[in-house]
Amino acid sequence: MNAYNPLDATKSMEAAGLDRRQAEAIARVIGDSKNDLVTGDTLELKLEAALSRQLVRFGALMTGLIAAATAIVSVVNGLLSTK
């Protein structure tokens, strides 16, 4: 991937007939907007972090459900064994 060069962009726009101030302003806006782009690596890292958080939440939920089911089975066993 080629890095964006605002000076080259300004020169290209000037060569196409734009005023230097306009060309510089456009090149600056384009350069600033590139900072907001997401790269594949950044996206992958963020997705992995989100997946890890969801797996931890899922594990906690399953642990809670298993504990609740175990408690219910124990209560039912206790009630049935007293009869």
Rosetta blueprint (number, residue, H / E / L):
1 M L
2 N L
3 A L
4 Y L
5 N L
6 P H
7 L H
8 D H
9 A H
10 T H
11 K H
12 S H
13 M H
14 E H
15 A H
16 A L
17 G L
18 L L
19 D L
20 R H
21 R H
22 Q H
23 A H
24 E H
25 A H
26 I H
27 A H
28 R H
29 V H
30 I H
31 G H
32 D H
33 S H
34 K H
35 N L
36 D L
37 L L
38 V L
39 T L
40 G H
41 D H
42 T H
43 L H
44 E H
45 L H
46 K H
47 L H
48 E H
49 A H
50 A H
51 L H
52 S H
53 R H
54 Q H
55 L H
56 V H
57 R H
58 F H
59 G H
60 A H
61 L H
62 M H
63 T H
64 G H
65 L H
66 I H
67 A H
68 A H
69 A H
70 T H
71 A H
72 I H
73 V H
74 S H
75 V H
76 V H
77 N H
78 G H
79 L H
80 L H
81 S H
82 T L
83 K L
